[in-house]
Amino acid sequence: MPSQEILPITHHPFPFPNPNPNSSNDMCCITVEHVDDDDDDRILLPPPSSLSFEDEKVMPIKPLLHRSSSYSSISTTTPTTKGKKFYQQRRRRIPSDDSLPSLFADGDRLRSSGRDVEHAAADTFLLTRFSLKLFRYLGVGYRWIARFLALGCYALLLVPGFVQVGYKYFFSRQIRRGIVYGDKPRNRLDLYLPKNNDGPKPVIAFVTGGAWIIGYKAWGSLLGQQLSERDIIVACIDYRNFPRATMSDMIEDASQGISFVVNHIAEYGGDPNRIYLMGQSAGAHIAACTLVEQAIKEAGEGESTSWSVSQIQAYLGLSGGYNLLELSDYFHSRGLYRSIFLRIMEGEQSLRRFSPEVMVQDPNIKNAVSLLPPIVLFHGTADYSIPSDSSKNFAETLQRLGVKAEAIMYEDRTHTDMFLQDPMRGDDKMFEDLLSIVHADDPAALAKDAAAPPRRRLVPECMLRLARRVSPF
């Protein structure tokens, strides 16, 4: 009998049997191509010298752990001289049907752990890159050097909370990271799922903030984790940032993300009849622009849409800015210089188009305004990143136009108090108001919220107070 060359089996969680079990050759070469559906490994580097985004380059991040493993090569001893020994060696290298499940389960765990470490490294790189990019565009003067140092101190004081949130983000089975919703870069979203699946859950499609430059889906992790503990599904939608994209692209991405949530959330246990749209800071502005633009499309003739504003139960804006004609000078005084801001917003002539408060007053889109869902705007009175008057004025404008709208003000709360410090404190009035809105038509859920134990504190009070004092936002 001639000697046979035995090929190694490529390790993969989906084994395939020998397609011809009656064949005299009892070996089956298995070749499985590894497909990784999360290409967030492609990280953008900042453009080298100008603000143009055509020259951005893509750099792949090498995985920290190998994605697949294979068996080591075996002895080439022929069966004619070492028949029994050869047979035993061959059997040891060919897993039996009984051993395959545990073998591949171990491989799954190794690969899963490797991917978690890889994602953690990639997100750390992203955070560093976003920070450098932000300060690069804002300038490197004395003011921004001081703010950069303040930001470092602020983040350091909140590290105990960030570590706990980050660990759960990467290792919780209730969080589905990097779900693809479109074909553009950064078209990904994270889903935060409740532990129990006793019936369809209400859903919040959340657009994170980041000054239109450093927005990222993981920024909503703290809110997503806490809401999922109260039986609410949260979808944190990622989108392209400046300079890769301008405002039109961000609206397009947000719209595609919302469309995915509306049309597919039932597959994840969500209730398609209880979907809420929410945004924070720049994300609140992007989400509001997306909602108004979608209403205009629906009010027009022959415009095809993949989702409808009627599928949104309410819009919830947190610390957003809605009139760019009034805010552009304020942002300039705060360091988001007018030249950069106009690049993001595609020129001064586009400020009106990207100002929801201005757009809804246009008599030509009166029919579109009538399609808008109820709108609730949350804002802190001590917010010096975006003044609370922005939400108050937008709500009053909508009320005059017949839209059901409300602005809820929180005394002495800053831009970061409502999104970071208060949630990490475990005492968050905005969170409770949010629950009362989403669970308004569910008495059982409201009773469950009232009986829920106090939320856990993530950071000591002294560190939270000090972080608020040094916060540059």
C-alpha positions in Angstrom: 0.0 0.0 0.0 1.6 3.3 -1.0 2.2 5.9 1.6 -0.4 8.7 1.9 0.2 12.4 2.6 -2.1 13.5 5.4 -3.1 17.1 5.2 -3.8 19.2 8.3 -7.4 20.0 9.1 -8.0 23.8 9.3 -9.7 24.6 12.7 -13.1 26.1 12.3 -16.4 26.0 14.3 -18.3 24.3 11.5 -16.9 20.9 10.7 -17.8 19.2 7.5 -18.0 15.4 7.1 -16.3 13.3 4.4 -18.6 13.8 1.4 -18.0 10.2 0.4 -18.0 8.0 3.4 -17.7 4.8 1.3 -14.5 5.9 -0.2 -11.4 3.8 0.5 -9.6 7.0 1.6 -10.8 7.6 5.1 -9.1 11.0 5.2 -11.0 14.2 4.3 -9.2 17.4 3.7 -11.3 20.2 5.2 -10.7 23.7 3.9 -12.9 26.4 5.4 -12.4 30.1 4.7 -12.5 32.2 7.8 -15.0 35.1 7.4 -14.9 37.9 9.9 -18.1 39.9 9.6 -16.7 42.8 11.7 -14.3 44.9 9.7 -14.0 47.6 12.4 -10.3 46.6 12.3 -9.9 49.1 9.5 -8.9 52.2 11.3 -8.6 55.6 9.7 -5.5 57.7 10.2 -5.8 61.4 10.3 -5.0 63.2 7.1 -1.4 64.3 7.0 -1.5 68.0 6.5 -4.8 69.5 5.4 -8.5 69.3 6.4 -9.3 67.5 3.2 -10.7 64.0 3.7 -10.0 62.6 0.3 -6.5 61.5 1.3 -7.4 59.5 4.4 -5.6 56.1 4.4 -6.8 52.8 5.8 -4.4 50.9 8.0 -5.4 47.3 9.1 -4.7 46.4 12.7 -3.0 43.0 13.0 -4.9 40.7 15.4 -3.3 40.1 18.7 -4.2 36.4 18.6 -4.3 34.1 15.6 -7.9 33.6 14.4 -7.4 29.9 13.6 -5.1 27.1 14.6 -4.1 23.9 12.8 -2.7 20.6 13.9 1.0 20.1 13.8 2.6 18.1 11.1 2.9 14.3 11.7 5.5 11.7 11.2 6.2 10.5 7.6 6.9 6.9 8.8 5.3 4.5 6.3 2.7 2.1 7.3 4.7 -0.9 5.9 7.4 -0.5 8.6 5.4 0.9 11.5 1.9 -0.1 10.7 0.3 -0.2 14.1 2.2 2.8 15.3 1.3 4.8 12.2 -2.4 3.9 12.6 -2.4 5.1 16.2 -0.6 8.3 15.3 -3.1 8.9 12.5 -6.0 8.3 14.8 -4.7 10.8 17.3 -4.5 13.5 14.7 -8.0 12.9 13.3 -10.7 13.9 15.8 -13.6 11.5 16.1 -17.2 12.4 15.8 -17.5 12.4 19.6 -14.5 14.7 20.1 -15.4 17.4 17.5 -18.0 19.4 19.5 -15.7 19.9 22.5 -12.7 20.5 20.2 -14.5 23.2 18.3 -16.1 24.7 21.4 -12.7 25.2 22.9 -11.6 26.8 19.6 -14.7 29.1 19.7 -13.8 30.3 23.2 -10.2 31.0 22.2 -11.2 32.9 19.1 -13.9 34.8 21.0 -11.4 35.8 23.7 -9.0 36.8 20.9 -11.6 38.9 19.2 -12.5 40.6 22.5 -8.9 41.5 23.2 -8.6 42.7 19.6 -11.7 44.9 19.8 -10.4 46.3 23.1 -7.1 47.2 21.5 -8.8 48.7 18.4 -11.2 50.8 20.5 -8.3 52.1 22.6 -6.6 53.1 19.4 -9.8 54.8 18.2 -10.2 56.8 21.4 -6.6 58.0 21.2 -6.9 58.8 17.5 -10.2 60.7 18.0 -8.7 62.8 20.8 -5.7 63.7 18.7 -7.9 64.4 15.7 -10.2 66.7 17.7 -7.3 68.8 19.1 -5.6 68.9 15.8 -8.5 70.5 14.1 -9.2 72.9 17.0 -5.7 74.1 17.1 -2.8 73.7 19.5 -2.9 77.1 21.3 -2.6 77.7 25.0 -6.4 77.4 25.5 -6.5 74.0 24.0 -3.4 72.7 25.7 -5.0 73.6 29.0 -8.3 71.9 28.0 -6.4 68.8 26.8 -4.8 68.6 30.3 -8.2 69.1 31.9 -9.7 66.4 29.8 -6.9 64.0 30.9 -7.6 64.8 34.6 -11.3 64.4 34.0 -10.9 61.0 32.4 -8.5 59.9 35.1 -11.0 60.7 37.8 -13.7 58.6 36.1 -11.4 55.6 35.4 -13.2 53.4 38.0 -16.4 53.8 36.1 -14.9 53.5 32.7 -13.2 50.3 33.6 -16.5 48.7 34.8 -18.5 49.9 31.8 -15.7 48.9 29.4 -15.3 45.4 30.8 -19.0 44.7 30.4 -19.0 46.3 26.9 -16.4 43.8 25.7 -17.4 40.6 27.6 -21.2 40.8 28.3 -23.3 38.3 26.3 -26.1 40.8 26.3 -24.2 43.2 24.1 -24.0 42.6 20.3 -21.2 44.7 19.0 -20.6 45.8 15.4 -23.8 44.8 13.7 -23.6 45.9 10.0 -26.5 48.2 8.9 -25.0 49.7 5.7 -22.2 49.4 3.1 -20.3 52.6 4.1 -17.4 52.8 6.6 -18.5 53.0 10.2 -22.0 51.7 9.3 -22.2 49.6 12.5 -24.4 49.6 15.6 -24.3 48.0 19.0 -27.3 46.3 20.5 -27.9 46.2 24.3 -30.3 43.4 25.0 -32.2 42.7 28.3 -31.5 39.4 30.1 -35.1 38.2 30.0 -37.0 37.7 26.8 -40.6 37.5 28.1 -42.2 39.3 25.2 -41.2 42.1 22.8 -39.3 45.0 24.4 -39.4 48.7 23.7 -36.4 50.0 21.7 -34.3 53.2 21.7 -32.3 54.0 18.6 -29.5 56.2 20.0 -27.2 58.5 18.1 -24.1 59.3 20.1 -22.4 62.8 20.4 -18.8 63.8 19.8 -18.8 67.3 18.3 -19.3 65.8 14.8 -15.6 64.8 14.9 -15.2 62.1 17.5 -18.6 60.4 17.6 -18.5 56.7 18.2 -21.1 54.0 19.1 -19.3 52.9 22.3 -19.9 56.4 23.8 -23.5 55.2 24.5 -22.4 52.1 26.4 -23.2 53.4 29.9 -26.7 54.5 28.9 -27.3 51.3 26.9 -26.2 49.0 29.8 -28.4 50.8 32.3 -31.5 50.9 30.1 -31.2 47.2 29.1 -31.3 46.4 32.9 -34.8 47.9 32.8 -36.0 45.8 29.9 -35.3 48.3 27.1 -33.3 47.4 24.0 -30.8 50.1 23.0 -29.3 50.4 19.5 -26.2 52.7 19.5 -25.8 53.8 15.9 -22.3 54.6 14.6 -21.7 57.1 11.8 -18.9 58.6 9.7 -17.3 61.7 11.3 -15.6 64.8 9.9 -13.2 64.9 8.0 -14.2 61.6 6.4 -17.8 62.9 6.1 -19.8 66.1 6.3 -23.3 66.7 7.7 -25.2 65.2 4.8 -23.2 61.9 5.2 -23.9 61.8 8.9 -27.6 62.2 8.3 -27.5 59.5 5.6 -25.8 57.1 8.0 -28.2 57.9 10.9 -31.1 57.3 8.6 -29.8 53.9 7.4 -29.2 52.9 11.0 -32.7 53.9 12.0 -34.0 51.9 9.0 -32.2 48.8 10.2 -33.6 49.1 13.7 -37.2 49.7 12.4 -37.1 46.8 10.0 -35.0 44.2 11.9 -35.3 44.8 15.6 -38.1 42.2 15.9 -35.4 39.6 15.1 -33.6 40.6 18.4 -36.7 40.6 20.5 -37.7 44.3 20.0 -41.2 45.6 19.6 -41.4 47.4 16.2 -44.4 49.3 17.5 -42.5 50.9 20.3 -39.4 52.5 18.8 -38.0 55.8 20.2 -35.3 57.9 18.6 -32.8 59.5 20.9 -29.6 61.5 20.5 -27.1 63.3 22.7 -25.2 66.5 22.0 -24.1 66.5 18.4 -26.0 63.2 18.1 -29.2 64.9 19.2 -28.7 67.5 16.4 -28.0 64.7 13.8 -31.0 62.7 14.9 -33.3 65.8 14.8 -32.1 66.7 11.3 -32.7 63.1 10.2 -36.2 63.1 11.6 -37.1 66.4 9.9 -35.6 65.4 6.6 -37.4 62.1 6.7 -40.7 63.9 7.3 -40.0 66.2 4.3 -39.4 63.1 2.1 -42.7 61.5 3.2 -44.7 64.7 2.6 -43.3 64.9 -0.9 -44.5 63.0 -3.9 -42.9 59.9 -5.2 -40.1 59.8 -2.6 -39.1 56.3 -1.7 -38.3 55.7 2.0 -37.2 52.6 3.9 -38.7 53.8 7.2 -41.4 56.2 8.3 -41.6 58.9 11.0 -44.9 57.3 12.0 -42.9 54.3 13.2 -41.1 56.5 15.8 -43.1 56.9 19.0 -41.2 60.0 20.2 -38.0 61.9 19.7 -35.8 62.3 22.8 -33.1 64.9 22.6 -30.4 65.2 25.3 -28.3 68.4 25.5 -28.7 69.1 21.7 -28.3 72.2 19.6 -31.0 72.9 17.0 -30.4 76.3 15.6 -26.9 76.5 14.0 -27.5 80.1 12.8 -27.4 81.2 16.4 -24.9 78.6 17.7 -22.1 79.0 15.2 -20.7 82.1 16.9 -21.1 80.6 20.3 -19.2 77.4 19.2 -16.5 79.7 17.8 -16.1 81.4 21.2 -15.8 78.0 22.8 -13.1 76.8 20.5 -15.0 75.0 17.7 -13.7 77.6 15.2 -16.1 78.8 12.6 -13.8 77.8 9.7 -13.9 74.1 10.9 -17.6 74.3 11.8 -18.5 75.5 8.3 -16.5 72.7 6.7 -18.5 70.2 8.8 -21.8 71.8 7.9 -20.9 72.2 4.2 -20.7 75.9 4.1 -22.5 78.9 5.6 -25.4 78.5 3.1 -26.2 75.1 4.6 -26.6 76.3 8.2 -30.3 76.9 7.7 -30.8 73.5 6.1 -29.1 71.8 9.1 -31.0 73.8 11.7 -34.2 71.9 12.7 -35.6 74.9 14.6 -35.3 77.0 11.4 -36.5 74.4 9.0 -39.8 73.6 10.8 -40.8 77.2 10.5 -40.7 77.1 6.7 -44.3 77.4 5.5 -43.5 75.2 2.4 -43.0 72.1 4.6 -46.1 72.6 6.8 -47.4 69.2 5.9 -44.1 67.6 6.8 -44.1 69.2 10.3 -47.5 67.7 11.0 -46.0 64.3 10.6 -43.5 64.7 13.4 -43.9 62.5 16.5 -44.0 63.9 20.0 -40.7 65.5 21.0 -39.1 65.7 24.4 -35.9 67.7 25.0 -33.7 67.2 28.1 -31.2 69.9 29.0 -29.2 71.1 32.0 -29.4 74.7 32.9 -25.6 74.8 33.7 -24.6 73.4 30.3 -21.9 75.7 28.9 -21.1 73.5 25.9 -24.6 74.0 24.3 -26.8 76.5 26.2 -30.1 75.1 27.5 -32.0 77.9 25.6 -31.3 75.8 22.5 -33.7 73.1 23.7 -36.2 75.5 25.2 -36.5 77.6 22.1 -36.9 74.6 19.8 -39.7 73.2 22.0 -41.5 76.5 22.0 -41.2 76.8 18.2 -42.6 73.3 17.8 -45.5 74.0 20.2 -46.5 77.1 18.2 -46.6 74.9 15.0 -48.9 72.4 16.7 -46.3 69.7 17.4 -46.5 68.0 20.8 -43.2 69.1 22.3 -41.8 69.6 25.8 -38.5 70.8 27.2 -37.4 69.4 30.6 -34.8 71.5 32.3 -32.5 70.1 35.1 -31.2 72.8 37.5 -27.4 73.1 37.8 -26.7 70.2 35.5 -23.8 70.5 33.0 -23.3 68.9 29.6 -21.5 65.9 31.2 -23.5 65.7 34.4 -26.5 64.3 32.7 -24.6 61.8 30.5 -21.7 60.6 32.7 -21.5 61.9 36.3 -25.1 61.3 37.3 -25.4 57.8 35.8 -22.1 56.8 37.5 -23.4 58.2 40.7 -26.5 56.0 40.5 -28.8 58.9 41.1 -30.0 60.2 37.7 -33.2 62.1 37.4 -33.0 62.3 33.6 -32.8 58.5 33.5 -36.0 58.1 35.6 -37.8 60.6 33.4 -36.7 58.6 30.4 -38.1 55.4 31.8 -41.4 57.1 32.6 -41.7 58.1 28.9 -40.7 54.8 27.4 -42.9 52.7 29.8 -45.8 55.2 29.9 -48.2 52.7 28.4 -47.0 49.7 30.3 -48.2 49.7 33.9 -46.4 46.5 34.7 -43.1 48.0 33.6 -43.7 51.1 35.6 -44.4 49.1 38.7 -41.3 47.1 38.1 -39.3 50.3 37.7 -40.7 51.6 41.0 -39.7 48.4 42.8 -36.3 48.2 41.3 -33.3 48.4 43.7 -31.2 51.6 43.7 -28.6 51.6 40.9 -25.1 50.8 41.8 -22.6 53.7 42.3 -19.6 53.3 39.9 -17.3 56.1 41.2 -16.9 57.7 44.6 -18.7 61.0 45.2 -15.5 63.0 45.9 -14.0 61.9 42.5 -17.3 62.8 40.7 -17.4 66.3 42.2 -13.7 66.9 41.3 -14.3 65.6 37.8 -17.1 68.1 37.3 -14.8 70.9 38.4 -12.1 70.1 35.9 -14.3 69.0 33.0 -13.5 71.0 29.9 -17.0 70.4 28.5 
